[in-house]
Amino acid sequence: MSKESRSTIIDAEAVAHDMALRRPSPGIGTARREKDEAVFVSGVRDGKADGNPIIIEIANADTDDSKYLPFEETPRPGHADLPALLSIRKFDIRGGGQFSGRLTAPIVAAGAIARQILERKGIRIASFCRSIGTVSDDAERTFADARLPARSRPAPATRNWIRSSPRR
């Protein structure tokens, strides 16, 4: 590893910020609540990469797998339960494995570090969803808009079904 790589600054607060963005909003997604705190076990000392592999621990505290038992009969809509049950003979519906949403936690943590490294090289990354099905956002968007969390982004002038559909 080069001397430059060993002295790369790793901003733990920026990692924590990105981890917070992956948490579900109340009423949307899973009822599981995790801190998603990324703890640097090795590879980072005093906010700088030290040349060792970066190992991050993200504790999984909400592990009540009994919440998943009703889904053995009726897979959750929008989840990988059905394809998993059909393709994997002994698939355990209680969570974990290759279909777990928890797999996004280490990907987000690693991505937060990669983003920092790329930004120091002048490469910026941002994205937003232009459309879902027949619902579209045709408003002009800037790079700064794409970097905002959806809850902070200015609403488009056209009707947004997701925000304005009547409750059933």
GROMACS elastic network, one bead per residue, 0.5 to 0.9 nm:
[ bonds ]
;  ai    aj funct       b0    kb
    1     4     6  0.81823   500
    1     5     6  0.62044   500
    1     6     6  0.68307   500
    1    51     6  0.62557   500
    1    52     6  0.87211   500
    2     5     6  0.51883   500
    2     6     6  0.64292   500
    2     7     6  0.88879   500
    2    51     6  0.81923   500
    3     6     6  0.51155   500
    3     7     6  0.64301   500
    3     8     6  0.88770   500
    3    51     6  0.82821   500
    4     7     6  0.53513   500
    4     8     6  0.63868   500
    5     8     6  0.52774   500
    5    49     6  0.69607   500
    5    50     6  0.81160   500
    5    51     6  0.69106   500
    6     9     6  0.87443   500
    6    43     6  0.89681   500
    6    48     6  0.71966   500
    6    52     6  0.81788   500
    7    48     6  0.54642   500
    7    49     6  0.55182   500
    7    50     6  0.65244   500
    7    51     6  0.79951   500
    8    47     6  0.84813   500
    8    48     6  0.53776   500
    8    49     6  0.52683   500
    8    50     6  0.81372   500
    8   117     6  0.77391   500
    9    44     6  0.86550   500
    9    46     6  0.89220   500
    9    47     6  0.57609   500
    9    49     6  0.63459   500
    9   116     6  0.83833   500
    9   117     6  0.83151   500
   10    13     6  0.89321   500
   10    14     6  0.84569   500
   10    15     6  0.84846   500
   10    44     6  0.72692   500
   10    46     6  0.89916   500
   10    47     6  0.53009   500
   10    48     6  0.53668   500
   10    49     6  0.65909   500
   10   113     6  0.66097   500
   10   116     6  0.73521   500
   10   117     6  0.83553   500
   11    14     6  0.53927   500
   11    15     6  0.66265   500
   11    16     6  0.88795   500
   11    47     6  0.63178   500
   11    48     6  0.81968   500
   11   112     6  0.89758   500
   11   113     6  0.78013   500
   11   116     6  0.77514   500
   12    15     6  0.50166   500
   12    16     6  0.61835   500
   12    17     6  0.86279   500
   12    38     6  0.81620   500
   12    39     6  0.87310   500
   12    40     6  0.84895   500
   12    47     6  0.72290   500
   12   113     6  0.86791   500
   13    17     6  0.61182   500
   13    18     6  0.87327   500
   14    18     6  0.63698   500
   14    19     6  0.86040   500
   14   112     6  0.69053   500
   14   113     6  0.82666   500
   14   116     6  0.82591   500
   15    18     6  0.52791   500
   15    19     6  0.61706   500
   15    20     6  0.86686   500
   15    38     6  0.73935   500
   15   108     6  0.81071   500
   15   109     6  0.58645   500
   15   110     6  0.83621   500
   15   111     6  0.85396   500
   15   112     6  0.52308   500
   15   113     6  0.67724   500
   16    20     6  0.61569   500
   16    21     6  0.87891   500
   16    36     6  0.81716   500
   16    37     6  0.67358   500
   16    38     6  0.67588   500
   16   109     6  0.80325   500
   16   112     6  0.86735   500
   17    20     6  0.51550   500
   17    21     6  0.65539   500
   17   112     6  0.87598   500
   18    21     6  0.51240   500
   18    22     6  0.68833   500
   18   108     6  0.67643   500
   18   109     6  0.72734   500
   18   111     6  0.86991   500
   18   112     6  0.63722   500
   19    22     6  0.54844   500
   19    23     6  0.71011   500
   19    35     6  0.89331   500
   19    36     6  0.62626   500
   19    37     6  0.73620   500
   19    38     6  0.77583   500
   19   105     6  0.70201   500
   19   108     6  0.63627   500
   19   109     6  0.65498   500
   19   112     6  0.83327   500
   20    23     6  0.55077   500
   20    24     6  0.89189   500
   20    35     6  0.83318   500
   20    36     6  0.72729   500
   20    37     6  0.86110   500
   21    24     6  0.80094   500
   21   149     6  0.74601   500
   22    36     6  0.87394   500
   22   104     6  0.81131   500
   22   105     6  0.76398   500
   22   108     6  0.77414   500
   23    33     6  0.80154   500
   23    34     6  0.78384   500
   23    35     6  0.85030   500
   23    36     6  0.78558   500
   24    27     6  0.81851   500
   24    28     6  0.61429   500
   24    29     6  0.58702   500
   24    30     6  0.68890   500
   24    31     6  0.84235   500
   24    32     6  0.88021   500
   24    33     6  0.83193   500
   25    28     6  0.54151   500
   25    29     6  0.73567   500
   26    29     6  0.79494   500
   26    30     6  0.88711   500
   26    31     6  0.81387   500
   27    30     6  0.82196   500
   27    31     6  0.78953   500
   28    31     6  0.81904   500
   29    32     6  0.87131   500
   30    33     6  0.79178   500
   32    62     6  0.61770   500
   32    63     6  0.84343   500
   32    64     6  0.89939   500
   33    36     6  0.88273   500
   33    61     6  0.82969   500
   33    62     6  0.64370   500
   34    37     6  0.83079   500
   34    59     6  0.81298   500
   34    60     6  0.67120   500
   34    61     6  0.64289   500
   34    62     6  0.64089   500
   35    38     6  0.89275   500
   35    58     6  0.85404   500
   35    59     6  0.79496   500
   35    60     6  0.83292   500
   35    61     6  0.82111   500
   36    58     6  0.59519   500
   36    59     6  0.69558   500
   36    60     6  0.78312   500
   36   105     6  0.70324   500
   37    57     6  0.80577   500
   37    58     6  0.57402   500
   37    59     6  0.72183   500
   38    56     6  0.60250   500
   38    57     6  0.58443   500
   38    58     6  0.50876   500
   38    59     6  0.81354   500
   38   105     6  0.86908   500
   38   106     6  0.83699   500
   38   109     6  0.70055   500
   39    55     6  0.84172   500
   39    56     6  0.54074   500
   39    57     6  0.51104   500
   39    58     6  0.64223   500
   39    59     6  0.87348   500
   40    43     6  0.73378   500
   40    44     6  0.65288   500
   40    45     6  0.87009   500
   40    54     6  0.72061   500
   40    55     6  0.60140   500
   40    57     6  0.64711   500
   41    44     6  0.78067   500
   41    54     6  0.75053   500
   41    55     6  0.53686   500
   41    56     6  0.55645   500
   41    57     6  0.65199   500
   42    45     6  0.76628   500
   42    50     6  0.84842   500
   42    52     6  0.69504   500
   42    53     6  0.68620   500
   42    54     6  0.54535   500
   42    55     6  0.51866   500
   42    56     6  0.73247   500
   43    48     6  0.82617   500
   43    49     6  0.55782   500
   43    50     6  0.53624   500
   43    51     6  0.62605   500
   43    53     6  0.50514   500
   43    55     6  0.63570   500
   43    56     6  0.88267   500
   44    47     6  0.60622   500
   44    48     6  0.52912   500
   44    50     6  0.55016   500
   44    51     6  0.81409   500
   44    52     6  0.78630   500
   44    53     6  0.86340   500
   44    54     6  0.65073   500
   44    55     6  0.85280   500
   45    48     6  0.54028   500
   45    49     6  0.63639   500
   45    50     6  0.61103   500
   46    49     6  0.84299   500
   46    50     6  0.89633   500
   49    52     6  0.74665   500
   49    53     6  0.86948   500
   49    54     6  0.76405   500
   50    53     6  0.84498   500
   50    54     6  0.86787   500
   51    54     6  0.83759   500
   52    55     6  0.87825   500
   56   106     6  0.77443   500
   56   109     6  0.80301   500
   56   110     6  0.87516   500
   57   106     6  0.84496   500
   58   105     6  0.75221   500
   58   106     6  0.74883   500
   60    63     6  0.69102   500
   60   102     6  0.82652   500
   61    64     6  0.88858   500
   62    65     6  0.87187   500
   63    66     6  0.88147   500
   64    67     6  0.63064   500
   64    68     6  0.84235   500
   64    94     6  0.88146   500
   65    68     6  0.56498   500
   65    69     6  0.73909   500
   65    93     6  0.88716   500
   65    94     6  0.52243   500
   65    95     6  0.72024   500
   66    69     6  0.54107   500
   66    70     6  0.83297   500
   66    94     6  0.72663   500
   67    70     6  0.71963   500
   67    71     6  0.85543   500
   67    94     6  0.76777   500
   68    71     6  0.55655   500
   68    72     6  0.74047   500
   68    93     6  0.64107   500
   68    95     6  0.74089   500
   69    72     6  0.56449   500
   69    73     6  0.82245   500
   69    93     6  0.72494   500
   69    94     6  0.66841   500
   70    73     6  0.62905   500
   70    74     6  0.68930   500
   70    75     6  0.83036   500
   71    76     6  0.63005   500
   71    81     6  0.81614   500
   71    93     6  0.69257   500
   71    94     6  0.84278   500
   72    75     6  0.64484   500
   72    81     6  0.88146   500
   72    85     6  0.87578   500
   72    92     6  0.87059   500
   72    93     6  0.62207   500
   72    94     6  0.85524   500
   74    77     6  0.87565   500
   74    81     6  0.89810   500
   74    82     6  0.84761   500
   75    78     6  0.89812   500
   75    79     6  0.77133   500
   75    80     6  0.83713   500
   75    81     6  0.53957   500
   75    82     6  0.56249   500
   75    85     6  0.85552   500
   75    93     6  0.85347   500
   76    79     6  0.56854   500
   76    80     6  0.80089   500
   76    81     6  0.64113   500
   76    82     6  0.77637   500
   77    80     6  0.83400   500
   77    81     6  0.81717   500
   77    82     6  0.84900   500
   78    81     6  0.84720   500
   79    82     6  0.75011   500
   79    83     6  0.87610   500
   79    99     6  0.84579   500
   80    83     6  0.56491   500
   80    84     6  0.59830   500
   80    85     6  0.85392   500
   80    99     6  0.63214   500
   80   100     6  0.87432   500
   81    84     6  0.51348   500
   81    85     6  0.60001   500
   81    86     6  0.85785   500
   81    91     6  0.88375   500
   81    93     6  0.69085   500
   81    99     6  0.78984   500
   82    85     6  0.51075   500
   82    86     6  0.61435   500
   82    87     6  0.85585   500
   83    86     6  0.51124   500
   83    87     6  0.59885   500
   83    88     6  0.82177   500
   84    87     6  0.52350   500
   84    88     6  0.55294   500
   84    89     6  0.85049   500
   84    91     6  0.64610   500
   84    92     6  0.89572   500
   84    93     6  0.86146   500
   84    99     6  0.78207   500
   85    88     6  0.56434   500
   85    89     6  0.68926   500
   85    90     6  0.78201   500
   85    91     6  0.58076   500
   85    92     6  0.82919   500
   85    93     6  0.79061   500
   86    89     6  0.72897   500
   86    91     6  0.87675   500
   87    91     6  0.83766   500
   88    91     6  0.52843   500
   91    94     6  0.89357   500
   91    97     6  0.89101   500
   92    95     6  0.66735   500
   92    96     6  0.80390   500
   92    97     6  0.84190   500
   93    96     6  0.83426   500
   95    99     6  0.75790   500
   95   100     6  0.58554   500
   95   101     6  0.85148   500
   96    99     6  0.67008   500
   96   101     6  0.79941   500
   96   102     6  0.74263   500
   96   103     6  0.83564   500
   97   100     6  0.56550   500
   97   103     6  0.83344   500
   98   101     6  0.87180   500
   98   103     6  0.74525   500
   99   102     6  0.85951   500
   99   103     6  0.77515   500
  100   103     6  0.56630   500
  100   104     6  0.81093   500
  101   104     6  0.57827   500
  101   105     6  0.78753   500
  102   105     6  0.55189   500
  102   106     6  0.79694   500
  103   106     6  0.62760   500
  103   107     6  0.68855   500
  104   107     6  0.50266   500
  104   108     6  0.60102   500
  104   109     6  0.86137   500
  105   108     6  0.52531   500
  105   109     6  0.63184   500
  105   110     6  0.87327   500
  106   110     6  0.60449   500
  106   111     6  0.83269   500
  107   110     6  0.52063   500
  107   111     6  0.59351   500
  107   112     6  0.85169   500
  108   112     6  0.60374   500
  108   113     6  0.87246   500
  109   112     6  0.51491   500
  109   113     6  0.65868   500
  109   114     6  0.87961   500
  110   113     6  0.52284   500
  110   114     6  0.62210   500
  110   115     6  0.86013   500
  111   115     6  0.59176   500
  111   116     6  0.85671   500
  112   115     6  0.51041   500
  112   116     6  0.64148   500
  112   117     6  0.88805   500
  113   116     6  0.52141   500
  113   117     6  0.64717   500
  113   118     6  0.87561   500
  114   117     6  0.51509   500
  114   118     6  0.61222   500
  114   119     6  0.85261   500
  115   118     6  0.51062   500
  115   119     6  0.59520   500
  115   120     6  0.85981   500
  115   123     6  0.82986   500
  115   124     6  0.74982   500
  115   125     6  0.72695   500
  116   119     6  0.52015   500
  116   120     6  0.63609   500
  116   121     6  0.88697   500
  117   120     6  0.53651   500
  117   121     6  0.67399   500
  117   123     6  0.87297   500
  118   121     6  0.50820   500
  118   122     6  0.64892   500
  118   123     6  0.51205   500
  118   124     6  0.68712   500
  118   125     6  0.85516   500
  119   124     6  0.54135   500
  119   125     6  0.81546   500
  120   123     6  0.73043   500
  120   124     6  0.89796   500
  121   124     6  0.87781   500
  125   143     6  0.86368   500
  125   147     6  0.81330   500
  126   143     6  0.66629   500
  126   144     6  0.81464   500
  126   145     6  0.87541   500
  126   146     6  0.54397   500
  126   147     6  0.53064   500
  126   148     6  0.88674   500
  127   143     6  0.80532   500
  127   145     6  0.88024   500
  127   146     6  0.50522   500
  127   147     6  0.67916   500
  128   145     6  0.83166   500
  128   146     6  0.52681   500
  128   147     6  0.79800   500
  128   148     6  0.89523   500
  128   150     6  0.82375   500
  129   132     6  0.74631   500
  129   136     6  0.85431   500
  129   137     6  0.79352   500
  129   146     6  0.88063   500
  130   135     6  0.86864   500
  130   136     6  0.58699   500
  130   137     6  0.53328   500
  130   138     6  0.72027   500
  131   134     6  0.70492   500
  131   135     6  0.55447   500
  131   137     6  0.60488   500
  131   138     6  0.85401   500
  132   135     6  0.53211   500
  132   136     6  0.64107   500
  133   136     6  0.77308   500
  135   160     6  0.72215   500
  135   161     6  0.66116   500
  135   162     6  0.80825   500
  136   160     6  0.77118   500
  136   161     6  0.88489   500
  137   140     6  0.86237   500
  137   155     6  0.88192   500
  137   156     6  0.64644   500
  137   157     6  0.89090   500
  137   158     6  0.76785   500
  137   159     6  0.89687   500
  137   160     6  0.75699   500
  138   141     6  0.86317   500
  138   156     6  0.72571   500
  138   157     6  0.86542   500
  138   158     6  0.78515   500
  139   155     6  0.84699   500
  139   156     6  0.53720   500
  139   157     6  0.70992   500
  139   158     6  0.80877   500
  140   156     6  0.85008   500
  141   144     6  0.80018   500
  141   145     6  0.58213   500
  141   146     6  0.70132   500
  142   145     6  0.50861   500
  142   146     6  0.65045   500
  142   147     6  0.88911   500
  143   146     6  0.52039   500
  143   147     6  0.65446   500
  144   147     6  0.51945   500
  144   148     6  0.66620   500
  145   148     6  0.53553   500
  145   149     6  0.84757   500
  145   150     6  0.89103   500
  145   152     6  0.88241   500
  145   153     6  0.61991   500
  145   154     6  0.79230   500
  146   149     6  0.78408   500
  146   150     6  0.84767   500
  146   153     6  0.80461   500
  147   150     6  0.89208   500
  147   153     6  0.89313   500
  148   151     6  0.79919   500
  148   152     6  0.60801   500
  148   153     6  0.58736   500
  149   152     6  0.54761   500
  149   153     6  0.64354   500
  150   153     6  0.51371   500
  150   154     6  0.84605   500
  151   154     6  0.83967   500
  152   155     6  0.88223   500
  155   158     6  0.83414   500
  155   159     6  0.89700   500
  155   160     6  0.79708   500
  156   159     6  0.74306   500
  156   160     6  0.73842   500
  157   160     6  0.84630   500
  159   162     6  0.89212   500
  159   163     6  0.82950   500
  159   164     6  0.71670   500
  160   163     6  0.55576   500
  160   164     6  0.59836   500
  160   165     6  0.79289   500
  161   164     6  0.51657   500
  161   165     6  0.51090   500
  161   166     6  0.89181   500
  162   165     6  0.60880   500
  163   166     6  0.89625   500
  164   167     6  0.89125   500
